[in-house]
Amino acid sequence: MRRQAHGSDALFIAGQGGLHMDIYRTLNVAVPQLLFTVLHQAGPTVSEEEFTGTVTALHMDIRHQAQEIGEELHRWLEQQYTQRAHGAVRQFQRLAALAEQADLEQVQETLLRDYQQLGNDISTESVLGMQGSAEEAFRDEIPSHPDLARRFADGREYLASLGFKPGQGSMHEAWLLFRGSIHYDIMEHIVRDRMGIYRGSHGAHIQHVTRTMFRTYNLIHQLGEPLTADVAQDTQEVTFAFNKGPIQYNAFRQEVRVLMEQVVEQTYLQHASF
């Protein structure tokens, strides 16, 4: 597979410098990193160029909508902070809680800064927004190495078991990277309500698609560069799908981490994630 990143200059579309949402801070846990993927196959008569064109337009529209939502939340929060600060000053005046010589404008500015800081601490703004997006194109070239050729055949068999038809139309996988499960609701709102299922870039793209599968991944461990790092056009991605088996989760995850580190020590990998 090859990964086609859509420009590092637009990967980050919401402020990342704030603190975690209040629920994560309360539980003292890190905000989870989530990867939404859409595995989709074009019809046999749709060219790779056509398919890539419609999916690129879809990526750009999703990113634009996600950015707009982040900006809308920021404007709404600033409006709320200003109104609350102004209302608090009026309440202080009614209660005669301010000295006669108090600078009301300065008091309001101080309250505004405090509300802004509180908002940064407990609101969703610090995690809202897409961290990155990319599109992977699956290659149909059978590797020359016998062992890799067997793995290639296994992969095609796995895709066929999911209802896809390897070799009968371009196969892609879209990646959308986020922090926090609030984005389940946000993505549904973007695609269903703001963009529309059957109109615009989404409507144009689904006319080319014969089969689609949606999946979500939670990041457990990663080595090397993050997924949002710049990648060359010829970067290859390999995915291993396997069952956990009867082993307990803690031991399973620890063993996979150790295995990943051993692999990375023996060969150069730009990125490895579990």
KOLLOGU-293686 format. One record per residue (C-alpha): residue in three letters; x, y, z; residue number from 1. Coordinates in Angstrom, 1 decimal. Layout:
+------+--------+--------+--------+------+
! resn !     xx !     yy !     zz ! resi !
+------+--------+--------+--------+------+
!  ALA !      X !      Y !      Z !  NUM !
...
+------+--------+--------+--------+------+
# end
This chain:
+------+--------+--------+--------+------+
! resn !     xx !     yy !     zz ! resi !
+------+--------+--------+--------+------+
!  MET !    0.0 !    0.0 !    0.0 !    1 !
!  ARG !    1.1 !    3.6 !   -0.4 !    2 !
!  ARG !    0.0 !    6.5 !    1.8 !    3 !
!  GLN !   -0.9 !    9.8 !    0.2 !    4 !
!  ALA !   -0.8 !   12.5 !    2.9 !    5 !
!  HIS !   -2.7 !   15.7 !    2.1 !    6 !
!  GLY !   -0.2 !   18.3 !    3.1 !    7 !
!  SER !    1.4 !   18.8 !    6.5 !    8 !
!  ASP !    0.6 !   22.5 !    6.4 !    9 !
!  ALA !   -3.1 !   21.7 !    7.0 !   10 !
!  LEU !   -2.9 !   18.7 !    9.2 !   11 !
!  PHE !   -3.5 !   20.6 !   12.5 !   12 !
!  ILE !   -6.7 !   22.5 !   12.4 !   13 !
!  ALA !   -7.5 !   23.1 !   16.0 !   14 !
!  GLY !   -5.5 !   24.3 !   19.0 !   15 !
!  GLN !   -3.6 !   21.5 !   20.6 !   16 !
!  GLY !   -2.0 !   23.4 !   23.5 !   17 !
!  GLY !   -4.9 !   23.3 !   25.9 !   18 !
!  LEU !   -5.4 !   20.9 !   28.8 !   19 !
!  HIS !   -7.5 !   17.7 !   28.5 !   20 !
!  MET !  -11.3 !   17.7 !   28.7 !   21 !
!  ASP !  -12.6 !   17.7 !   32.2 !   22 !
!  ILE !  -13.6 !   14.1 !   32.2 !   23 !
!  TYR !  -10.1 !   12.9 !   31.3 !   24 !
!  ARG !   -8.5 !   15.2 !   33.9 !   25 !
!  THR !  -10.9 !   13.9 !   36.5 !   26 !
!  LEU !  -10.0 !   10.3 !   35.7 !   27 !
!  ASN !   -6.3 !   11.2 !   35.4 !   28 !
!  VAL !   -6.1 !    9.4 !   32.0 !   29 !
!  ALA !   -4.7 !   10.6 !   28.7 !   30 !
!  VAL !   -7.0 !   11.7 !   25.9 !   31 !
!  PRO !   -7.2 !    8.6 !   23.6 !   32 !
!  GLN !   -5.9 !    8.9 !   20.1 !   33 !
!  LEU !   -8.4 !    7.5 !   17.6 !   34 !
!  LEU !   -8.0 !    6.6 !   14.0 !   35 !
!  PHE !  -11.2 !    6.4 !   11.9 !   36 !
!  THR !  -10.7 !    4.4 !    8.7 !   37 !
!  VAL !  -13.0 !    3.8 !    5.7 !   38 !
!  LEU !  -12.0 !    0.9 !    3.5 !   39 !
!  HIS !  -13.6 !    1.4 !    0.1 !   40 !
!  GLN !  -13.5 !   -0.2 !   -3.4 !   41 !
!  ALA !  -14.3 !    1.5 !   -6.7 !   42 !
!  GLY !  -16.4 !   -0.1 !   -9.3 !   43 !
!  PRO !  -14.5 !   -2.1 !  -12.0 !   44 !
!  THR !  -15.2 !    0.7 !  -14.6 !   45 !
!  VAL !  -13.9 !    3.6 !  -12.4 !   46 !
!  SER !  -10.4 !    4.6 !  -13.1 !   47 !
!  GLU !   -7.8 !    5.1 !  -10.4 !   48 !
!  GLU !   -7.6 !    8.8 !  -11.4 !   49 !
!  GLU !  -11.4 !    9.3 !  -11.0 !   50 !
!  PHE !  -11.5 !    7.5 !   -7.7 !   51 !
!  THR !   -8.5 !    9.4 !   -6.3 !   52 !
!  GLY !  -10.1 !   12.7 !   -7.5 !   53 !
!  THR !  -13.4 !   12.2 !   -5.7 !   54 !
!  VAL !  -11.9 !   10.9 !   -2.5 !   55 !
!  THR !   -9.4 !   13.8 !   -2.4 !   56 !
!  ALA !  -12.3 !   16.3 !   -2.7 !   57 !
!  LEU !  -14.1 !   14.4 !    0.1 !   58 !
!  HIS !  -11.0 !   14.7 !    2.3 !   59 !
!  MET !  -10.8 !   18.4 !    1.7 !   60 !
!  ASP !  -14.4 !   19.0 !    2.5 !   61 !
!  ILE !  -14.3 !   16.9 !    5.7 !   62 !
!  ARG !  -11.2 !   18.9 !    6.8 !   63 !
!  HIS !  -12.9 !   22.2 !    6.0 !   64 !
!  GLN !  -16.0 !   21.3 !    7.9 !   65 !
!  ALA !  -14.0 !   20.1 !   10.9 !   66 !
!  GLN !  -12.0 !   23.4 !   10.9 !   67 !
!  GLU !  -15.2 !   25.4 !   10.7 !   68 !
!  ILE !  -16.6 !   23.5 !   13.7 !   69 !
!  GLY !  -13.5 !   24.3 !   15.7 !   70 !
!  GLU !  -13.7 !   28.0 !   14.8 !   71 !
!  GLU !  -17.4 !   28.0 !   15.7 !   72 !
!  LEU !  -16.7 !   26.6 !   19.1 !   73 !
!  HIS !  -13.9 !   29.1 !   19.7 !   74 !
!  ARG !  -16.2 !   32.0 !   18.8 !   75 !
!  TRP !  -19.1 !   30.7 !   20.9 !   76 !
!  LEU !  -16.8 !   30.2 !   24.0 !   77 !
!  GLU !  -15.3 !   33.7 !   23.6 !   78 !
!  GLN !  -18.9 !   35.1 !   23.5 !   79 !
!  GLN !  -19.8 !   33.2 !   26.6 !   80 !
!  TYR !  -16.7 !   34.4 !   28.5 !   81 !
!  THR !  -17.4 !   38.0 !   27.6 !   82 !
!  GLN !  -21.1 !   37.8 !   28.5 !   83 !
!  ARG !  -20.3 !   36.1 !   31.8 !   84 !
!  ALA !  -17.6 !   38.7 !   32.7 !   85 !
!  HIS !  -19.9 !   41.6 !   31.9 !   86 !
!  GLY !  -22.7 !   40.0 !   33.9 !   87 !
!  ALA !  -20.5 !   39.4 !   36.9 !   88 !
!  VAL !  -19.4 !   43.0 !   37.0 !   89 !
!  ARG !  -23.1 !   44.1 !   37.0 !   90 !
!  GLN !  -23.8 !   41.7 !   39.8 !   91 !
!  PHE !  -20.9 !   43.0 !   41.8 !   92 !
!  GLN !  -22.2 !   46.5 !   41.3 !   93 !
!  ARG !  -25.7 !   45.6 !   42.5 !   94 !
!  LEU !  -24.3 !   43.9 !   45.6 !   95 !
!  ALA !  -22.0 !   46.9 !   46.2 !   96 !
!  ALA !  -19.1 !   44.4 !   46.2 !   97 !
!  LEU !  -16.8 !   46.8 !   44.3 !   98 !
!  ALA !  -15.0 !   49.7 !   45.7 !   99 !
!  GLU !  -16.2 !   53.1 !   44.4 !  100 !
!  GLN !  -12.9 !   53.8 !   42.7 !  101 !
!  ALA !  -12.7 !   50.4 !   41.1 !  102 !
!  ASP !  -11.9 !   50.4 !   37.3 !  103 !
!  LEU !  -14.9 !   48.4 !   36.0 !  104 !
!  GLU !  -13.2 !   47.8 !   32.6 !  105 !
!  GLN !  -10.1 !   46.4 !   34.3 !  106 !
!  VAL !  -12.3 !   44.2 !   36.6 !  107 !
!  GLN !  -14.1 !   42.8 !   33.5 !  108 !
!  GLU !  -10.9 !   42.1 !   31.7 !  109 !
!  THR !   -9.6 !   40.2 !   34.7 !  110 !
!  LEU !  -12.7 !   38.1 !   34.9 !  111 !
!  LEU !  -12.6 !   37.5 !   31.2 !  112 !
!  ARG !   -9.0 !   36.1 !   31.5 !  113 !
!  ASP !  -10.1 !   33.9 !   34.4 !  114 !
!  TYR !  -13.1 !   32.5 !   32.4 !  115 !
!  GLN !  -10.8 !   31.9 !   29.4 !  116 !
!  GLN !   -8.3 !   30.0 !   31.5 !  117 !
!  LEU !  -11.1 !   27.9 !   33.1 !  118 !
!  GLY !  -12.5 !   27.2 !   29.6 !  119 !
!  ASN !   -9.1 !   26.0 !   28.5 !  120 !
!  ASP !   -8.9 !   23.7 !   31.5 !  121 !
!  ILE !  -12.3 !   22.0 !   31.2 !  122 !
!  SER !  -13.7 !   22.6 !   27.7 !  123 !
!  THR !  -13.5 !   20.3 !   24.6 !  124 !
!  GLU !  -11.7 !   23.0 !   22.6 !  125 !
!  SER !   -8.2 !   21.7 !   23.5 !  126 !
!  VAL !   -8.9 !   18.3 !   21.8 !  127 !
!  LEU !  -11.4 !   19.3 !   19.1 !  128 !
!  GLY !  -10.2 !   19.0 !   15.5 !  129 !
!  MET !   -8.6 !   16.6 !   13.0 !  130 !
!  GLN !   -5.0 !   15.9 !   13.7 !  131 !
!  GLY !   -4.4 !   14.5 !   10.2 !  132 !
!  SER !   -5.9 !   12.7 !    7.3 !  133 !
!  ALA !   -4.5 !   10.5 !    4.6 !  134 !
!  GLU !   -5.6 !    8.1 !    1.8 !  135 !
!  GLU !   -3.9 !    4.7 !    1.2 !  136 !
!  ALA !   -4.1 !    3.0 !   -2.1 !  137 !
!  PHE !   -3.7 !   -0.8 !   -2.2 !  138 !
!  ARG !   -1.3 !   -2.2 !   -4.7 !  139 !
!  ASP !   -2.1 !   -5.3 !   -6.7 !  140 !
!  GLU !    1.5 !   -6.2 !   -7.5 !  141 !
!  ILE !    2.4 !   -9.6 !   -6.2 !  142 !
!  PRO !    5.7 !   -9.6 !   -4.4 !  143 !
!  SER !    8.6 !  -11.6 !   -5.9 !  144 !
!  HIS !    9.6 !  -13.1 !   -2.5 !  145 !
!  PRO !    7.8 !  -16.4 !   -2.0 !  146 !
!  ASP !    7.0 !  -15.7 !    1.7 !  147 !
!  LEU !    5.7 !  -12.2 !    0.9 !  148 !
!  ALA !    3.7 !  -13.6 !   -2.0 !  149 !
!  ARG !    2.0 !  -16.0 !    0.4 !  150 !
!  ARG !    1.2 !  -13.2 !    2.8 !  151 !
!  PHE !   -0.2 !  -11.2 !   -0.2 !  152 !
!  ALA !   -2.5 !  -14.1 !   -1.1 !  153 !
!  ASP !   -3.6 !  -14.3 !    2.5 !  154 !
!  GLY !   -4.4 !  -10.6 !    2.5 !  155 !
!  ARG !   -6.5 !  -10.9 !   -0.7 !  156 !
!  GLU !   -8.4 !  -13.8 !    0.9 !  157 !
!  TYR !   -9.0 !  -11.7 !    4.0 !  158 !
!  LEU !  -10.4 !   -8.8 !    1.9 !  159 !
!  ALA !  -12.6 !  -11.2 !    0.0 !  160 !
!  SER !  -14.0 !  -12.5 !    3.3 !  161 !
!  LEU !  -15.0 !   -8.9 !    4.1 !  162 !
!  GLY !  -17.1 !   -8.7 !    0.9 !  163 !
!  PHE !  -14.5 !   -6.9 !   -1.3 !  164 !
!  LYS !  -13.4 !   -8.1 !   -4.7 !  165 !
!  PRO !   -9.6 !   -7.8 !   -4.9 !  166 !
!  GLY !   -8.4 !   -7.1 !   -8.5 !  167 !
!  GLN !  -11.8 !   -5.8 !   -9.6 !  168 !
!  GLY !  -11.5 !   -2.1 !   -8.9 !  169 !
!  SER !   -9.2 !    0.2 !   -7.0 !  170 !
!  MET !   -9.1 !   -0.3 !   -3.3 !  171 !
!  HIS !   -8.3 !    2.6 !   -0.9 !  172 !
!  GLU !   -8.4 !    3.2 !    2.8 !  173 !
!  ALA !   -9.1 !    6.7 !    4.2 !  174 !
!  TRP !   -7.6 !    7.7 !    7.5 !  175 !
!  LEU !   -8.9 !   10.4 !    9.8 !  176 !
!  LEU !   -6.9 !   10.9 !   13.0 !  177 !
!  PHE !   -8.5 !   12.5 !   16.1 !  178 !
!  ARG !   -8.1 !   12.8 !   19.9 !  179 !
!  GLY !  -11.2 !   12.0 !   22.1 !  180 !
!  SER !  -14.3 !   10.0 !   21.4 !  181 !
!  ILE !  -16.4 !   13.2 !   21.1 !  182 !
!  HIS !  -15.4 !   13.0 !   17.4 !  183 !
!  TYR !  -17.7 !   10.1 !   16.8 !  184 !
!  ASP !  -20.6 !   12.5 !   17.2 !  185 !
!  ILE !  -18.8 !   15.3 !   15.3 !  186 !
!  MET !  -18.0 !   13.2 !   12.3 !  187 !
!  GLU !  -21.6 !   11.9 !   12.1 !  188 !
!  HIS !  -22.8 !   15.5 !   12.2 !  189 !
!  ILE !  -20.3 !   16.6 !    9.5 !  190 !
!  VAL !  -21.1 !   13.9 !    7.0 !  191 !
!  ARG !  -24.8 !   13.5 !    7.6 !  192 !
!  ASP !  -25.9 !   17.1 !    8.4 !  193 !
!  ARG !  -23.3 !   19.6 !    7.2 !  194 !
!  MET !  -22.2 !   17.8 !    4.0 !  195 !
!  GLY !  -25.1 !   15.6 !    3.2 !  196 !
!  ILE !  -24.9 !   11.9 !    2.4 !  197 !
!  TYR !  -26.0 !   12.1 !   -1.2 !  198 !
!  ARG !  -24.8 !   15.5 !   -2.3 !  199 !
!  GLY !  -21.5 !   17.3 !   -2.9 !  200 !
!  SER !  -18.2 !   15.5 !   -2.7 !  201 !
!  HIS !  -19.6 !   12.7 !   -0.6 !  202 !
!  GLY !  -22.5 !   12.0 !   -3.0 !  203 !
!  ALA !  -20.1 !   12.1 !   -6.0 !  204 !
!  HIS !  -17.7 !    9.6 !   -4.3 !  205 !
!  ILE !  -20.3 !    7.0 !   -3.3 !  206 !
!  GLN !  -21.4 !    6.8 !   -6.9 !  207 !
!  HIS !  -18.0 !    5.2 !   -7.6 !  208 !
!  VAL !  -18.0 !    2.9 !   -4.6 !  209 !
!  THR !  -19.2 !   -0.7 !   -4.7 !  210 !
!  ARG !  -18.2 !   -1.8 !   -1.1 !  211 !
!  THR !  -17.3 !    0.2 !    2.1 !  212 !
!  MET !  -16.3 !   -0.8 !    5.6 !  213 !
!  PHE !  -15.8 !    1.6 !    8.5 !  214 !
!  ARG !  -13.4 !    0.9 !   11.3 !  215 !
!  THR !  -12.0 !    2.6 !   14.4 !  216 !
!  TYR !   -8.7 !    2.0 !   16.1 !  217 !
!  ASN !   -7.5 !    3.1 !   19.5 !  218 !
!  LEU !   -3.7 !    3.8 !   19.7 !  219 !
!  ILE !   -2.1 !    1.5 !   22.4 !  220 !
!  HIS !    1.6 !    2.0 !   21.6 !  221 !
!  GLN !    3.7 !    3.5 !   18.8 !  222 !
!  LEU !    7.4 !    3.8 !   17.8 !  223 !
!  GLY !    9.1 !    6.2 !   15.4 !  224 !
!  GLU !    7.4 !    9.1 !   13.8 !  225 !
!  PRO !    3.7 !    9.8 !   14.4 !  226 !
!  LEU !    1.1 !    9.2 !   11.7 !  227 !
!  THR !    1.0 !   13.0 !   11.1 !  228 !
!  ALA !    4.7 !   13.1 !   10.0 !  229 !
!  ASP !    5.4 !   14.0 !    6.4 !  230 !
!  VAL !    5.8 !   10.9 !    4.2 !  231 !
!  ALA !    7.2 !   10.3 !    0.8 !  232 !
!  GLN !    4.9 !    9.3 !   -2.0 !  233 !
!  ASP !    6.4 !    5.9 !   -2.2 !  234 !
!  THR !    6.0 !    5.0 !    1.5 !  235 !
!  GLN !    4.8 !    1.5 !    2.0 !  236 !
!  GLU !    2.5 !    0.4 !    4.8 !  237 !
!  VAL !    2.0 !   -3.1 !    6.0 !  238 !
!  THR !   -0.8 !   -4.1 !    8.4 !  239 !
!  PHE !   -0.9 !   -7.3 !   10.5 !  240 !
!  ALA !   -4.3 !   -8.4 !   11.7 !  241 !
!  PHE !   -4.4 !  -11.1 !   14.4 !  242 !
!  ASN !   -6.6 !  -12.3 !   17.2 !  243 !
!  LYS !   -5.6 !  -11.8 !   20.9 !  244 !
!  GLY !   -6.5 !  -15.4 !   21.9 !  245 !
!  PRO !   -7.0 !  -16.5 !   25.5 !  246 !
!  ILE !   -4.1 !  -14.4 !   26.9 !  247 !
!  GLN !   -5.1 !  -11.6 !   29.3 !  248 !
!  TYR !   -5.0 !   -8.0 !   28.0 !  249 !
!  ASN !   -2.1 !   -6.7 !   30.1 !  250 !
!  ALA !    0.2 !   -9.5 !   29.2 !  251 !
!  PHE !   -0.9 !   -9.4 !   25.5 !  252 !
!  ARG !   -0.2 !   -5.7 !   25.1 !  253 !
!  GLN !    3.1 !   -6.0 !   26.9 !  254 !
!  GLU !    4.3 !   -8.8 !   24.7 !  255 !
!  VAL !    3.3 !   -7.0 !   21.5 !  256 !
!  ARG !    5.2 !   -3.9 !   22.7 !  257 !
!  VAL !    8.3 !   -5.9 !   23.3 !  258 !
!  LEU !    7.9 !   -7.6 !   19.9 !  259 !
!  MET !    7.5 !   -4.2 !   18.2 !  260 !
!  GLU !   10.7 !   -2.9 !   19.9 !  261 !
!  GLN !   12.7 !   -5.9 !   18.8 !  262 !
!  VAL !   11.6 !   -5.5 !   15.2 !  263 !
!  VAL !   12.4 !   -1.8 !   15.2 !  264 !
!  GLU !   15.9 !   -2.6 !   16.6 !  265 !
!  GLN !   16.6 !   -4.9 !   13.7 !  266 !
!  THR !   15.3 !   -2.7 !   10.8 !  267 !
!  TYR !   14.5 !    0.9 !   10.1 !  268 !
!  LEU !   10.8 !    1.7 !   10.3 !  269 !
!  GLN !    9.5 !    5.2 !   10.0 !  270 !
!  HIS !    6.4 !    4.3 !   12.0 !  271 !
!  ALA !    5.1 !    1.3 !   13.9 !  272 !
!  SER !    1.8 !    1.4 !   15.9 !  273 !
!  PHE !   -0.4 !   -1.1 !   17.8 !  274 !
+------+--------+--------+--------+------+
# end
